[in-house]
Amino acid sequence: MNEAIVIITHGSRRGTFVEDMQNVAEFLEDKLLREVILSHNEFTEPNWRNVLDELTSKGVKKIVFSLAFLGRGNHIAKDIMGSLGLEMEFYTWKKTNWKGKDIEVYFTRPLADSNLVKIALLSRISRAFNEIHVDAVEDPYEIEDRTMNIIKEMIKDKVENKRYLELYARSVYATGNPDIINHIYISDNFLDSAIEALRGGIEILADIKMVSVGIRWKVRTLIDDERTKELSKKLGITRAEASISLGLKEGSYGIVIGNSPTAILGLLKEEAEVPFVIATPPGFTNAKELKEELIKRKQYPSFVVKGNLGGSNIAVSVMNEVIREAKQ
């Protein structure tokens, strides 16, 4: 090989220093997929001069020297670059001669002007002063209970049907936005129908994986099914719409749509018997109109976040609350 990479450190007699720098060299080897030779200016071997002797004797003509120094001191200016007859100039290939052999060398800058080094030092110094003075609640169950109690107290006077208070509160919890309750539609038969269906063991069909992984029930999503991809391509529709349509052709499901407004189209076009629908997809194209159409159909027991608002987090949170009530 005609090229080599050599790290040069100041050097130290302490073994822990060499161990630390060897870890750096191994990291660079792993990332560069090239051999990286660790060397030192003094106190320990291999000395960079001896490494250079060995490399040039093997016919290596081009050498990258990585300077593992903080600043541009005399060790760099005189001991290293001066020994090669070079001025302190970095990031450029320079021709020089080492003991009668013509070579090209390339020096990286020392590390003090690197923002990454500055950030690392800042982070490590800051640890001395970063004591946490907030009496934070860390138990997840206590966090949830406290939060839900705060939310319910905040919105209870704005919710007419107290039976749905938990569903409204879960929506606020998921979004951090108490105003979301003004955009929620819940059909009169939604909760009873959903609980009955869940107690009967019905499976849930979700529009995307992000929704399915958060729900604590048996959930299916066909968004990545090859048949969905084929149907989407054939009809020129979204995979979300195709996945819901395909699922409803195969069986009976409760529907949870948290991301894709066009998934509602898959439901509406099939006109299947669906015991409950949660539809909270956000967006500025299709979302408002399709959610309104879903509400208008009446035959679907529904929880809907109207307008452009919504999100998968609301769908998952509300579905899990309905599941919790079904299990009680």
Secondary structure, 3 states (H helix, E strand, C coil): CCEEEEEEECCCCCHHHHHHHHHHHHHHHHHHCCCEEEEECCCCCCEHHHHHHHHHHCCCCEEEEEECCCCCCHHHHHHHCHHHCCCCCCCCEEEEEECCEEEEEEECCCCCCCHHHHHHHHHHHHCCCCCCCCCCCCCHHHHHHHHHHHHHHHHHHHCCCHHHHHHHHHHHHHHCCHHHHHHEEECCCHHHHHHHHHHCCCEEEECCHHHHCCCCCCEECCCCCHHHHHHHHHHCCCHHHHHHHHHHHHCCEEEEECCCCHHHHHHHHHCCCCCCEEECCCCCCCHHHHHHHHHHHCCCCEEEECCCCCCHHHHHHHHHHHHHHHHC
